[in-house]
């Protein structure tokens, strides 16, 4: 504290809201009223008390909810047996899901989806084959190239044809 200047200390008090400041003309005026600190503490106390009351109310509601949910969940031999049965049934369900997943490719819906996808892919392949034939035809007309030379230059297989 000894190394801090009066200006730094004053600025620190202003930053903490303990001292007010105003610029009037070329001068800076600083002031602090004892009642301001008292009012600030009162507001903070009221805010904390209201938060405490709210939290206490939430705690009561949760406590009642816990008590309500415990009803019918007492540890009995019957309950333990039901919990064991539930765990066994859940495990069986997972096994059945895994088995159904193994046979998924035989599902008629999946097969129909694959047929649709295959048809779209075949149409796309034929469209690109048609585009290649069009470009080859244009290149033969425009530049007088032989078809074999075009195929060789662009890596087009000799047996390129439409997909049936």
C-alpha positions, 0 to 999 in steps of 0.5 A: 500500500505504501508504494501506491500513489494517492491517485492509484488508491483513489482510482481503486476506491472509485473502481470498487464503488466506494467513492464517487467521482465527477469531472467539473470543468478541469477538476475531478471531484471525489466524494463518499457518503457513509449512507451509500455504503450502508444502503449498498450493504442493506441491498446486498443483505436483502438480495442474499436473504431472498436467494436464501429463502428461494433456495430453502423453498426449492430444498423443501420441494425437492425433499418432498419429491424424494419422500414421494418417490420413495413410496413403493420403492422399499427394498423387498425381496419381490422388488429385488427379484423384479429388478433382476428380471428387468436387467435380464430382459434388457440384456435379452432385448439387446441380444435380439436387437443385435440378431435383427441387425445381423439380418438387416440386409434381408429386410425387404425395405432395405432391399428396395432401397438398394434397388432404388439406389442401384437404378439411380447409379445406373442412370448416372453411369449411362448419362456419363457414358453418353457425355463421353460419346458426345465429346468423342463425336465432337472431337472427331468432327472438330479436330478430325481425330481417330476414335482410337487416338481419343480413347488412348489419349484420355484413357477411355477403355475400348469396350466402354458401353452403356450399363444394362 
